[in-house]
Amino acid sequence: MDKRLEKYQIKNLKTMRGNEGDAFEASLYRAGKRIGVVWYDGWGGDYCYDIPADALEELGAVGRELYNAGCVERGTERYAAKDDESVPDVALEEIVRKVEEEQDRKREAARMRRQAKRDTLFVLEGEDESESYRFYRGVPYGARVLFHCRKQNGEGVRVYVPALDAWQPISEAIAPYEGTESQTA
């Protein structure tokens, strides 16, 4: 992200379905101070803003650079003109996208924590847990299921450890239970 965008934040983001994409409304902050509101009605066209002119000008300059860099990357000929009114949208879209990604990440983490209360989640070697995972339904995380999982699938397995809210190789997850295998079998 451009350094000039780092001082801008979107808070109170509310999204809803629109006719041509997701509509949203949010408060825009600069250096921790609320400076206005940004919204998109979801019916196509540009974003709407109620922000100071200097912020709009700065966002326009950054948006123009981001847009032109994207044109160069894609090998297209059209570049944003200095008077193009939609270029602040490019910068704002970048800020909104980061907030939406963070919200999605938090929702997914909460969903996984809920599922991990009742199921043991794992992925086999070569699988990507961000795309899909396997689970033992109705068998909560614990020593017995970890030993079973290692026995069935080998050392290449990674398991979701609810206490850490993270994926770990089975050898690390099972380490605290080593020596109790005969008691759990």
C-alpha positions in Angstrom: 0.0 0.0 0.0 1.2 3.5 -0.8 2.7 5.3 2.2 0.3 8.2 1.8 -2.6 5.9 2.2 -1.3 4.5 5.5 -2.5 7.6 7.4 -6.1 7.0 6.1 -8.4 4.5 7.8 -11.9 3.3 7.1 -14.0 2.5 10.2 -17.7 1.6 10.8 -17.8 -0.1 7.4 -21.2 -1.4 6.6 -21.7 -3.4 3.4 -24.8 -4.7 1.7 -25.6 -6.2 -1.7 -26.0 -3.8 -4.5 -27.2 -4.1 -8.1 -23.7 -3.9 -9.5 -21.4 -5.0 -6.7 -21.4 -4.6 -3.0 -22.7 -1.3 -1.7 -21.0 0.2 1.4 -20.9 3.2 3.7 -18.0 4.0 6.0 -16.4 6.8 8.1 -13.0 8.0 6.7 -10.3 8.9 9.2 -7.0 10.7 8.6 -4.3 10.3 11.2 -6.9 9.1 13.7 -9.3 12.0 13.2 -12.7 11.5 11.5 -12.8 13.7 8.3 -15.9 12.5 6.6 -18.0 9.7 5.0 -17.5 7.6 2.0 -20.2 5.5 0.3 -21.1 3.5 -2.8 -24.7 2.9 -3.7 -24.1 -0.4 -5.6 -25.7 0.8 -8.8 -22.5 1.4 -10.8 -20.6 4.7 -11.2 -18.3 6.4 -8.8 -18.0 6.5 -5.1 -19.5 9.4 -3.2 -17.7 11.2 -0.5 -18.2 14.0 2.0 -14.6 14.8 2.8 -12.3 17.9 2.8 -10.9 19.0 -0.6 -7.2 18.5 0.5 -8.0 14.8 1.4 -9.8 14.4 -1.9 -6.9 15.9 -3.8 -4.4 13.6 -2.0 -6.5 10.5 -2.6 -6.9 11.5 -6.2 -3.1 11.8 -6.7 -2.5 8.4 -5.0 -5.4 6.9 -7.0 -4.1 8.2 -10.3 -0.6 6.6 -9.5 -2.2 3.3 -8.5 -4.4 3.3 -11.6 -1.6 4.1 -14.0 0.7 1.5 -12.4 -2.1 -1.1 -13.0 -2.3 0.1 -16.6 1.4 -0.4 -17.1 1.2 -3.8 -15.4 -1.6 -5.0 -17.7 0.0 -3.4 -20.8 -3.0 -1.1 -21.6 -2.8 2.3 -23.2 -5.4 4.3 -21.2 -4.0 6.4 -18.3 -5.8 8.5 -15.8 -5.8 12.2 -16.6 -5.2 14.8 -14.0 -8.8 15.9 -14.1 -10.3 12.4 -14.0 -12.9 12.6 -11.2 -12.9 8.8 -10.5 -9.3 8.4 -9.5 -9.9 9.0 -5.7 -12.1 5.9 -6.0 -9.0 3.8 -6.8 -7.3 4.8 -3.6 -10.4 4.5 -1.5 -11.1 1.1 -3.0 -7.7 -0.1 -1.9 -8.4 1.1 1.7 -11.9 -0.5 1.7 -10.5 -3.7 0.3 -8.0 -4.1 3.1 -10.7 -3.5 5.7 -13.0 -6.1 4.1 -10.2 -8.6 3.9 -9.5 -8.1 7.6 -13.3 -8.5 8.4 -13.4 -11.7 6.3 -10.3 -13.1 8.0 -11.8 -12.4 11.5 -15.1 -14.0 10.5 -13.3 -17.1 9.2 -11.2 -17.4 12.3 -14.3 -17.1 14.5 -16.1 -19.8 12.4 -13.1 -22.1 12.7 -12.9 -21.6 16.5 -16.6 -22.5 16.8 -16.1 -25.6 14.6 -13.0 -26.6 16.6 -15.0 -26.8 19.8 -16.8 -29.9 18.5 -14.5 -31.3 15.7 -10.8 -31.8 15.2 -9.6 -30.1 12.0 -6.6 -31.3 10.0 -5.0 -31.2 6.6 -2.8 -33.8 4.9 0.7 -33.1 3.6 0.5 -31.0 0.4 -2.9 -29.6 1.1 -3.5 -25.9 1.8 -5.6 -25.2 4.9 -6.7 -21.9 3.5 -8.6 -23.7 0.7 -10.0 -26.7 2.5 -9.5 -29.0 5.4 -10.7 -32.3 6.8 -12.1 -33.0 10.2 -13.2 -35.7 12.6 -16.8 -34.8 13.2 -17.9 -34.8 16.8 -14.5 -35.6 18.1 -13.0 -32.6 20.0 -9.3 -31.8 19.9 -7.3 -33.8 22.4 -4.6 -36.4 22.9 -6.5 -39.4 21.8 -7.6 -38.0 18.4 -4.1 -36.6 17.8 -2.5 -40.0 18.2 -5.2 -41.5 16.0 -4.7 -38.9 13.3 -0.9 -39.4 13.3 -1.3 -43.2 13.1 -3.8 -42.9 10.2 -2.1 -40.1 8.2 1.5 -40.0 9.2 3.8 -37.1 10.3 2.9 -34.8 7.4 -0.4 -33.9 8.9 -1.1 -30.4 10.2 -3.8 -29.8 12.8 -5.7 -26.8 14.0 -4.9 -26.1 17.6 -7.8 -24.2 19.1 -5.9 -22.8 22.0 -3.4 -21.1 19.7 -5.9 -20.3 16.9 -3.3 -21.6 14.5 -2.3 -24.6 12.4 0.6 -26.8 13.6 2.5 -29.8 12.4 1.1 -32.9 14.2 4.5 -33.5 15.8 4.3 -30.1 17.6 0.7 -30.4 18.5 1.1 -33.9 20.0 4.4 -33.1 21.9 2.6 -32.1 25.2 0.9 -35.5 25.1 3.9 -37.7 24.4 4.3 -40.5 26.9 0.5 -40.7 27.4 -0.1 -42.7 24.2 -0.6 -46.0 26.0 -3.1 -44.3 28.3 -5.2 -42.9 25.4 -5.1 -45.9 23.1 
